[in-house]
Amino acid sequence: MRLKDKVILVTGGGMGMGRAAALAFAHEGASVVIADVNDEAGNATAQAIQQSGGAAHFVHADVSRAADCEAMVAAALNRFGKLNVCYANAAVQLVGQDARAHELSEEIWDRTMAINLKGAWLTCKYAIAAMLKSGGGSIIIAGSPTGMSGAGAGFTAYSSSKGGVHGLMRVMAADYARDGIRVNALIPGPMKTPLTKDLFADPTVAEALARRVMLGRLGEAEDVTGLLVFLASDESAFCTGGFYMADGGFTAL
């Protein structure tokens, strides 16, 4: 088992890529702490792991709140005694509300930034503090092609938040490399998850995005889990400050 004896925190672990990651981590032997604002979904993920013989714990957390982020890391330490890996996955994409800059409301900008960028920073802030005390670890942040190119046109807040996440990853990688903490970003392509269900409700949008993917299809949450397991494991011991694509070739065009 590639993650035996590791304790991993997954934010947004109730659904989509977070749930798929939590299940994959547990399958490889990790003890998993699932954090989510959706209690029903988060508990369901934890129960699925427990029913398969794994170790899991759910904690309610809104990543835009410092107290919640501090508490979810404390829960990992209290339940399992340490924290080795943190997957900062929680995010929102407010389809139908995010817009071009002159049409975007301050409320939608602030909400998107609070969860996607501030939430990633707060998650890492408390996770890194715990890792510094235990000698190191691995941070994985969920990025996006929209923060790298014009792929996010029309989604000003979401694209800007993910661009910020990419900058956050780089500076943390530089700041903590000598402390034994690796920081990398996962860049998924267009994925069929609860985050994008409103976007793909329009079949013409789904078809257009699928055509832009070299492999000719939209991604599934399980398409990224192999890369996440690699970044969480000691196999990636010489990897930090990197963008790891699981996008079917979307960003190569």
C-alpha positions as CSV (number, residue, x, y, z in Angstrom):
1,M,0.0,0.0,0.0
2,R,1.5,3.3,-1.2
3,L,0.1,5.5,1.6
4,K,0.2,3.1,4.6
5,D,0.6,5.0,7.9
6,K,-0.1,8.4,6.3
7,V,-2.9,10.7,7.6
8,I,-4.5,12.8,4.8
9,L,-6.9,15.7,5.1
10,V,-9.2,16.3,2.1
11,T,-11.3,19.5,1.9
12,G,-14.5,19.3,-0.1
13,G,-14.3,15.5,0.4
14,G,-18.0,14.9,0.2
15,M,-18.4,14.9,-3.5
16,G,-16.7,15.0,-6.9
17,M,-12.9,14.9,-7.0
18,G,-12.7,15.3,-3.2
19,R,-14.7,12.1,-2.6
20,A,-12.8,10.2,-5.3
21,A,-9.5,11.3,-3.8
22,A,-10.5,10.3,-0.3
23,L,-11.6,6.8,-1.5
24,A,-8.4,6.4,-3.4
25,F,-6.2,7.5,-0.5
26,A,-8.0,5.1,1.8
27,H,-7.6,2.3,-0.7
28,E,-3.8,2.8,-0.6
29,G,-3.8,2.6,3.2
30,A,-4.1,6.2,4.4
31,S,-6.3,7.3,7.3
32,V,-8.5,10.1,5.8
33,V,-10.1,13.2,7.4
34,I,-12.9,14.5,5.2
35,A,-13.8,18.1,5.6
36,D,-16.9,19.6,4.0
37,V,-19.8,22.0,4.5
38,N,-22.2,19.3,3.4
39,D,-22.6,17.0,6.4
40,E,-24.6,14.4,4.6
41,A,-22.1,14.0,1.7
42,G,-19.0,14.2,4.0
43,N,-20.4,11.6,6.4
44,A,-21.3,9.4,3.4
45,T,-17.7,9.5,2.2
46,A,-16.3,8.6,5.6
47,Q,-18.8,5.8,6.0
48,A,-17.9,4.4,2.6
49,I,-14.3,4.2,3.6
50,Q,-15.1,2.7,7.0
51,Q,-17.4,0.1,5.4
52,S,-14.4,-1.0,3.2
53,G,-12.3,-1.5,6.3
54,G,-10.5,1.8,6.2
55,A,-10.0,4.6,8.7
56,A,-11.9,7.9,8.2
57,H,-13.3,10.8,10.1
58,F,-15.7,13.5,9.0
59,V,-15.5,17.1,10.2
60,H,-17.8,19.9,9.2
61,A,-15.7,22.8,7.9
62,D,-16.3,26.0,5.9
63,V,-12.8,26.7,4.5
64,S,-13.5,30.4,4.3
65,R,-13.5,30.5,8.1
66,A,-10.2,30.4,9.9
67,A,-11.7,28.8,13.0
68,D,-13.1,25.9,10.9
69,C,-9.7,25.3,9.1
70,E,-7.9,25.3,12.4
71,A,-10.5,22.9,13.8
72,M,-10.3,20.4,10.9
73,V,-6.5,20.2,11.3
74,A,-6.9,19.8,15.0
75,A,-9.4,17.0,14.4
76,A,-6.8,15.1,12.3
77,L,-4.2,15.4,15.0
78,N,-6.7,14.4,17.8
79,R,-8.1,11.5,15.9
80,F,-4.9,10.1,14.2
81,G,-2.0,11.8,15.9
82,K,-0.5,13.5,12.9
83,L,-1.0,15.1,9.5
84,N,1.1,14.0,6.5
85,V,-0.8,15.2,3.5
86,C,-3.3,17.9,2.8
87,Y,-5.4,18.0,-0.4
88,A,-6.9,21.6,-0.6
89,N,-9.7,20.7,-3.0
90,A,-12.7,22.7,-1.8
91,A,-14.0,25.3,-4.4
92,V,-17.0,26.9,-5.9
93,Q,-17.7,27.9,-9.5
94,L,-20.9,30.0,-9.6
95,V,-22.2,29.3,-13.0
96,G,-24.9,31.9,-14.0
97,Q,-23.5,34.4,-11.5
98,D,-19.8,34.7,-12.4
99,A,-19.4,36.9,-15.4
100,R,-17.2,39.3,-17.4
101,A,-15.6,41.9,-15.3
102,H,-18.0,44.8,-15.9
103,E,-21.0,42.5,-15.3
104,L,-19.7,40.8,-12.2
105,S,-21.1,41.7,-8.8
106,E,-18.9,42.3,-5.8
107,E,-20.8,39.7,-3.9
108,I,-20.0,36.9,-6.3
109,W,-16.3,38.1,-6.5
110,D,-16.0,38.1,-2.7
111,R,-17.7,34.7,-2.2
112,T,-15.6,33.0,-4.9
113,M,-12.4,34.5,-3.5
114,A,-13.3,33.6,0.1
115,I,-13.7,29.9,-0.7
116,N,-11.3,29.3,-3.6
117,L,-8.3,31.5,-2.7
118,K,-8.7,32.5,1.0
119,G,-9.9,29.0,1.7
120,A,-6.9,27.4,0.1
121,W,-4.6,29.7,2.1
122,L,-6.3,29.0,5.4
123,T,-6.3,25.3,4.8
124,C,-2.6,25.3,4.0
125,K,-1.8,27.8,6.9
126,Y,-3.0,25.3,9.5
127,A,-1.9,22.2,7.7
128,I,1.6,23.5,7.3
129,A,1.8,24.5,10.9
130,A,1.1,20.9,11.9
131,M,3.6,19.5,9.4
132,L,6.3,21.8,10.6
133,K,6.0,20.2,14.0
134,S,6.2,16.7,12.6
135,G,9.1,17.1,10.1
136,G,7.4,17.7,6.8
137,G,4.6,16.5,4.5
138,S,2.9,17.1,1.1
139,I,0.4,19.8,0.2
140,I,-1.7,19.4,-3.0
141,I,-3.8,22.3,-4.2
142,A,-6.5,22.0,-6.8
143,G,-5.7,24.5,-9.6
144,S,-7.4,25.0,-13.0
145,P,-6.7,25.6,-16.6
146,T,-8.8,28.7,-16.2
147,G,-6.0,30.3,-14.1
148,M,-3.5,29.7,-16.9
149,S,-5.2,30.7,-20.1
150,G,-8.2,32.2,-21.7
151,A,-10.1,29.0,-21.0
152,G,-11.9,30.8,-18.2
153,A,-13.3,33.6,-20.3
154,G,-16.6,34.7,-18.8
155,F,-15.7,33.5,-15.4
156,T,-13.8,36.4,-14.0
157,A,-14.0,35.5,-10.3
158,Y,-13.3,31.8,-10.7
159,S,-10.4,32.2,-13.1
160,S,-8.8,35.0,-11.0
161,S,-9.2,32.8,-7.9
162,K,-7.4,29.9,-9.5
163,G,-4.7,32.2,-10.8
164,G,-4.2,33.2,-7.2
165,V,-4.1,29.6,-6.1
166,H,-1.3,29.0,-8.6
167,G,0.7,31.9,-7.2
168,L,0.0,30.7,-3.6
169,M,1.4,27.2,-4.5
170,R,4.6,28.6,-5.9
171,V,5.4,30.8,-3.0
172,M,4.6,28.2,-0.4
173,A,6.8,25.7,-2.3
174,A,9.7,28.1,-2.1
175,D,9.0,29.0,1.5
176,Y,8.8,25.5,2.9
177,A,11.0,23.3,0.7
178,R,13.8,23.3,3.2
179,D,11.3,22.3,5.9
180,G,10.5,19.1,4.2
181,I,7.1,20.3,3.0
182,R,6.4,19.8,-0.7
183,V,3.7,21.9,-2.4
184,N,2.2,21.1,-5.8
185,A,-0.9,21.9,-7.8
186,L,-3.2,19.4,-9.6
187,I,-4.6,20.9,-12.8
188,P,-7.7,18.9,-13.9
189,G,-9.3,19.5,-17.3
190,P,-13.1,19.8,-17.9
191,M,-14.5,17.3,-15.4
192,K,-18.0,15.9,-14.9
193,T,-18.4,16.6,-11.2
194,P,-21.0,18.4,-9.0
195,L,-19.0,21.6,-9.3
196,T,-19.6,21.7,-13.1
197,K,-23.1,20.2,-13.3
198,D,-24.7,23.6,-14.0
199,L,-22.1,24.4,-16.6
200,F,-22.6,21.1,-18.5
201,A,-26.4,21.3,-18.2
202,D,-26.2,22.9,-21.6
203,P,-25.1,20.0,-23.9
204,T,-23.6,22.4,-26.4
205,V,-21.2,23.6,-23.8
206,A,-20.2,20.1,-22.8
207,E,-19.7,19.1,-26.4
208,A,-17.6,22.2,-27.2
209,L,-15.3,21.5,-24.2
210,A,-15.0,17.8,-25.0
211,R,-13.8,18.8,-28.5
212,R,-11.1,20.8,-27.0
213,V,-9.8,17.8,-25.0
214,M,-7.2,15.9,-27.0
215,L,-8.5,12.6,-25.7
216,G,-12.0,13.5,-26.9
217,R,-14.0,13.4,-23.8
218,L,-14.8,15.1,-20.5
219,G,-12.9,13.9,-17.4
220,E,-14.3,11.9,-14.5
221,A,-13.3,12.4,-10.9
222,E,-11.5,9.1,-10.9
223,D,-9.3,10.2,-13.8
224,V,-7.2,12.3,-11.4
225,T,-6.8,9.9,-8.5
226,G,-3.7,8.2,-9.7
227,L,-1.8,11.5,-9.9
228,L,-3.1,12.5,-6.5
229,V,-1.9,9.3,-4.9
230,F,1.5,9.9,-6.5
231,L,1.7,13.4,-5.1
232,A,0.6,12.2,-1.7
233,S,3.1,9.4,-1.6
234,D,6.9,9.3,-1.0
235,E,7.2,8.5,-4.8
236,S,7.0,12.2,-5.4
237,A,9.7,13.1,-2.8
238,F,11.6,15.2,-5.3
239,C,8.6,17.0,-6.6
240,T,7.6,20.5,-5.4
241,G,6.5,23.7,-7.0
242,G,5.0,21.9,-9.9
243,F,1.8,21.9,-12.0
244,Y,0.6,18.4,-12.6
245,M,-1.9,18.1,-15.5
246,A,-4.7,15.5,-15.5
247,D,-6.6,17.3,-18.3
248,G,-6.7,15.0,-21.3
249,G,-4.4,17.4,-23.2
250,F,-6.8,20.4,-22.7
251,T,-4.0,22.9,-21.7
252,A,-1.6,21.7,-24.5
253,L,-3.8,23.2,-27.3
